[in-house]
């Protein structure tokens, strides 16, 4: 399984600085996360709606295996519209999670 470690300095705030370790998740886990946040048309089976933010947040949490002791990254703060994490940090975490989970460009656009 692929692993990625990143060190984050204080540019996003002191509470987020530290070492983060991401591990690859299984194909089944990734697909269950996508299915959970995607609504399909009952007859045609085509995608009606997807909550891309929730998919991305759950992929980050599923692949995040280690973080600083104060546990600054939670599903709740990834999804929060008022008390969430900084945009740049969210983009960085999303990029690392996609990379470690082996998402293709097409899958990344759709998740």
Buried (B, 14 or more C-beta within 10 A) or exposed (E): EEEBEEEBEEEBEEEBBBEBBBBBBEEEBBEEBBEEBBEEEEEEEEEEEBBBBBBBBBBBBBBBEEBBEEEBBBEEEBBEEEEBBEEEBBEBBBBBBBBBBEBEEEEBEBB
